[in-house]
Amino acid sequence: MVTIALHDDRTDMADSDELSLDEWFERLERMPVPEGFKVEIVEGNVFMSPQRQTHWEIIADVYEQLRTRYPRKRLASDVRIDFPGHLNGFASDIAAFREGAEPTPQGRWRHEDVEFVAEVISKGTAVNDYGPKKAAYATAKVAVYLVVDPYVGRCRVFTLPKDGDYASELTVDFGTEINLKDTPVGLTLTTDEFPRG
C-alpha cells in the first residue's frame, strides 16, 4: 500500500472540496499507477492498494448476490464517489444505488443515492474501513455498510445510520447468512463461499 498526504498549506486548493477532489483525481490520472491497484482519497490522503485474488473473489460473490435484486446499472465497483467530510473520494469495493438513481451529468454517482456499500479490508487500509470511511458512510446515511475481513473470516454489518455513526452492528463468521431483508437491500447474503486469507 502507498499513501500520499494532500496538505492544504502546500497546495492551492479550490473553493470547495469537490473541486479539490477533481483536481487531485485529475493529477492521479496522469500518474503511472500500477495495474491492479485501487486508488482513493480518504480524508485528504491518497491510498493505492493492490487488489488480491481473495479480495476479488469476495467482491465478485457479493456482486453476484446483489444482482438478484439490483440491475447492473445500479451497482458499481471501484468507482469514485465523493462522500461527506474533507477530501473523501472513495472507490468502494461495491456500492448499490437506490431505485431511480442516475449518475450526474459529469458521470459520477451521488453519495445521497447509495444504500449499500461493501468493503473487503486489506491489511494496510483496514483502519480506514473501520474509521473515517465508516463515519463518512454513516454521515451520508448509507443504510447498510458491510466490512468483510478475509484475514479472520468475519463480516461486520453496520445499519441504522444516525449522527455520523451506525446504531446497529452485527458480527458474523464466514458461513453465516446476513439477513438484510429489513433494510433497503431487501435480501439475505450468504458468506459460505467467501475465501479466507
PASE-238175 format. One record per residue (C-alpha): x, y, z. Coordinates in steps of 0.2 Angstrom, whole numbers, m for minus. Each point is the difference from the previous one (the first is absolute). Example, Ala and Ser with C-alpha at 12.3 -4.5 7.8 and 13.67 -1.06 7.14 Angstrom:
BEGIN
<<62, m22, 39>>
<<6, 17, m3>>
REM end
This chain:
BEGIN
<<0, 0, 0>>
<<6, 18, m4>>
<<m6, 15, 9>>
<<2, 18, m6>>
<<m6, 14, 11>>
<<m9, 15, m8>>
<<4, 16, 11>>
<<m10, 16, m2>>
<<15, 11, 5>>
<<11, m7, m15>>
<<m13, 0, m13>>
<<m12, 13, m8>>
<<m17, m7, 4>>
<<m16, 5, m9>>
<<m15, 7, 9>>
<<m8, m16, 4>>
<<5, m18, 4>>
<<m8, m6, m16>>
<<11, 11, m11>>
<<15, m5, 11>>
<<m4, m18, m2>>
<<m2, 2, m19>>
<<17, 8, m1>>
<<8, m14, 10>>
<<m8, m13, m10>>
<<5, 8, m16>>
<<18, 0, 6>>
<<m2, m18, 5>>
<<m6, m5, m17>>
<<16, 7, m7>>
<<11, m10, 12>>
<<7, m17, m5>>
<<m11, m10, 12>>
<<4, m19, m1>>
<<m13, m11, m8>>
<<m10, m9, 13>>
<<1, 14, 13>>
<<m16, 8, 7>>
<<2, 19, 3>>
<<m11, 11, 12>>
<<2, 15, 10>>
<<m5, m1, 19>>
<<0, 15, 10>>
<<13, 9, m11>>
<<12, m15, m2>>
<<2, m10, m16>>
<<0, m19, 3>>
<<6, m12, m14>>
<<m4, m18, 5>>
<<4, m16, m10>>
<<m15, m11, m4>>
<<2, m18, 5>>
<<m9, m15, m7>>
<<m8, m3, 17>>
<<m6, 18, 0>>
<<m7, m2, m18>>
<<m9, m17, 4>>
<<m10, 8, 14>>
<<m4, 15, m10>>
<<m6, m11, m14>>
<<m11, m11, 12>>
<<m8, 15, 8>>
<<m3, 8, m17>>
<<m8, m16, m7>>
<<m12, 0, 15>>
<<m5, 18, m1>>
<<m4, m3, m19>>
<<m15, m10, 6>>
<<m7, 16, 6>>
<<9, 14, m9>>
<<1, 3, m18>>
<<18, 1, m6>>
<<m1, 19, m3>>
<<m4, 3, 18>>
<<16, m8, 6>>
<<18, 6, 0>>
<<17, m7, 5>>
<<16, 11, 2>>
<<m9, 15, m7>>
<<3, 17, 8>>
<<m14, 7, 11>>
<<3, 16, 10>>
<<m6, m2, 18>>
<<m3, 12, 14>>
<<16, 7, 9>>
<<16, 8, m5>>
<<7, m7, m17>>
<<m9, m17, 0>>
<<0, m8, m17>>
<<m3, m18, 3>>
<<1, m15, m12>>
<<m11, m12, 10>>
<<2, m18, m4>>
<<m19, m1, m4>>
<<m13, 13, 1>>
<<m19, m2, m3>>
<<m11, 14, m5>>
<<m18, 4, 4>>
<<m14, m2, m13>>
<<m1, 14, m12>>
<<18, 6, 4>>
<<11, 5, m15>>
<<17, 7, m2>>
<<3, 19, m1>>
<<3, 9, m16>>
<<18, m2, 4>>
<<m3, m19, 0>>
<<3, m2, 19>>
<<m12, m8, 13>>
<<m6, 11, 15>>
<<3, m6, 17>>
<<m19, 4, 4>>
<<m5, m14, m11>>
<<11, m14, 7>>
<<m10, m13, 11>>
<<13, m13, 2>>
<<19, m1, 0>>
<<12, m15, 3>>
<<18, 2, 3>>
<<12, m15, 1>>
<<14, 5, 11>>
<<19, 0, m4>>
<<12, 0, 14>>
<<6, 17, m5>>
<<m17, 8, m1>>
<<m10, m8, 13>>
<<2, 15, 11>>
<<m9, 10, m13>>
<<m14, m12, m2>>
<<m4, 0, 19>>
<<4, 18, 3>>
<<m2, 15, m12>>
<<m9, m10, m14>>
<<m13, m7, 12>>
<<m3, 17, 7>>
<<m2, 8, m17>>
<<m12, m14, m6>>
<<m11, 2, 16>>
<<0, 19, m3>>
<<m5, m3, m17>>
<<m14, m11, 7>>
<<5, m16, m10>>
<<m13, m12, 7>>
<<12, m15, 0>>
<<19, m1, 2>>
<<8, m17, m1>>
<<18, m2, 4>>
<<7, m17, m5>>
<<16, m6, 8>>
<<8, m15, m9>>
<<15, 0, 12>>
<<m11, m6, 15>>
<<m15, m7, m10>>
<<m13, 13, 7>>
<<m12, 13, m6>>
<<m6, 15, 9>>
<<m17, 8, m5>>
<<m4, 17, 5>>
<<m18, 7, m2>>
<<m11, 14, 6>>
<<11, 15, m3>>
<<m3, 14, 12>>
<<11, 15, 5>>
<<15, m5, m10>>
<<0, m18, 7>>
<<m9, m16, m1>>
<<m13, m5, 14>>
<<1, m18, m4>>
<<15, m12, m3>>
<<0, m18, m3>>
<<15, m12, m1>>
<<m1, m16, m9>>
<<13, m14, m5>>
<<1, m6, m18>>
<<m13, m13, m3>>
<<m13, 10, 9>>
<<m14, 8, m10>>
<<m3, 19, 1>>
<<m18, 5, 1>>
<<m3, 17, m8>>
<<m18, m3, m4>>
<<m5, 14, 12>>
<<11, 13, m9>>
<<m1, 8, m17>>
<<11, m14, m7>>
<<m14, m12, 3>>
<<9, m17, m1>>
<<11, m12, 10>>
<<18, m2, m5>>
<<9, m16, 2>>
<<18, 0, 6>>
<<4, m19, m1>>
<<11, 2, m16>>
<<10, 15, 5>>
<<18, m5, 0>>
<<12, 3, 14>>
<<17, 7, 1>>
REM end
